[in-house]
């Protein structure tokens, strides 16, 4: 009896994991573009990620914006999409690999820190943005925007390094992960 339960549970996990990649391209495109700025969405590219952290372009765009779903990743909301610059796709692939190879946020941060220390961290395009929408569904998803500023500090960029002053501030100042938090 115990063997049967394990087989059924294992099959259920396999079905759930494969369903994350089974959405139609039209649905993925529509959902992913929800995170794009209105003026950029019609001309944005959309990619579909594979389990091996590679991607296939399912909508070819004509601008520098690329959007994708993140709902297949551990600990993400059911509706989780993000857009950024095409120049950041290698970094996104590395982020997805770190996310998959870790079991929690602390483990993921450790992989990022190790890559930064050994020089294998893929850099973000300075000044590029990441805009994500996350929530139980598209209608109730919140929007979050950051601007990549690798190695930025208050001295180099003029923004505060904590949120206490109100407004935008640099998170992870002085590291390869530094970014401007946009309230």
SULPEMO-V429835 format. One record per residue. N is the residue number from 1. PHI is phi as a letter, one per 30 degrees, with the letter a starting at -180 (NA if undefined). PSI is psi in whole degrees, 0 to 359 (999 if undefined). OMEGA is omega as a letter, one per 20 degrees, with the letter a starting at -180 (none if undefined). Layout:
n->(N N)
phi->(PHI PHI)
psi->(PSI PSI)
omega->(OMEGA OMEGA)
//
This chain:
n->(1 2 3 4 5 6 7 8 9 10 11 12 13 14 15 16 17 18 19 20 21 22 23 24 25 26 27 28 29 30 31 32 33 34 35 36 37 38 39 40 41 42 43 44 45 46 47 48 49 50 51 52 53 54 55 56 57 58 59 60 61 62 63 64 65 66 67 68 69 70 71 72 73 74 75 76 77 78 79 80 81 82 83 84 85 86 87 88 89 90 91 92 93 94 95 96 97 98 99 100 101 102 103 104 105 106 107 108 109 110 111 112 113 114 115 116 117 118 119 120 121 122 123 124 125 126 127 128 129 130 131 132 133 134 135 136 137 138 139 140 141 142 143 144 145 146 147 148 149 150 151 152 153 154 155 156 157 158 159 160 161 162 163 164 165 166 167 168 169 170 171 172 173 174 175 176 177 178 179 180 181 182 183)
phi->(NA d d d d d d d d d d d d d d d d d d d c c d d e d d d d d d d d d d d e e d c d d c d d b c c d c d c i c b b d c b d c c c c c b b a d b d d d e i c d e c b b a b a d e d c d d d d d d e d d d d d d c c a d d d d d d d d d d d d d c i c d d d d d e i d c b b b b b l d a d d c d d c b b b b d b e i d b e d d c i c d c b d d d i i d a d c i e i c d c e a d d c d)
psi->(316 321 319 317 317 320 316 315 318 318 319 319 321 317 317 314 319 332 332 332 4 358 150 152 320 319 315 318 311 314 313 319 347 331 352 145 142 315 341 345 319 329 10 152 156 132 155 121 145 165 338 14 22 170 160 134 120 349 115 128 176 358 191 12 136 139 157 161 148 8 342 353 150 139 16 155 160 326 108 108 158 149 152 192 144 328 345 3 323 323 318 318 318 319 316 321 315 319 317 327 350 166 349 176 322 319 321 316 324 320 319 313 319 319 321 319 322 4 11 2 125 126 148 151 121 130 355 161 156 126 120 154 130 138 180 333 171 321 329 8 140 156 136 130 135 158 123 130 63 132 6 147 174 319 323 334 342 357 150 161 10 163 358 337 357 158 195 147 161 124 143 39 141 7 172 346 0 134 153 121 124 117 999)
omega->(r r a r r r r r r r r r r r r a a r r a a r r r a r r r a a a a r a a r a a a a a a a r r r r a r a r r r a r r a r r r r r a a r a a r r a r a r r r r r r a a a r r r r a a a r r r r r r r r r r a a r r r a a r r r r r r a r r r a a r a r r a r r a r r a r r a r a r r r a a a a r r r a r r a r a r a r r a a a r r r a r a a a a r a r r r a a r a r a a r r r a a none)
//
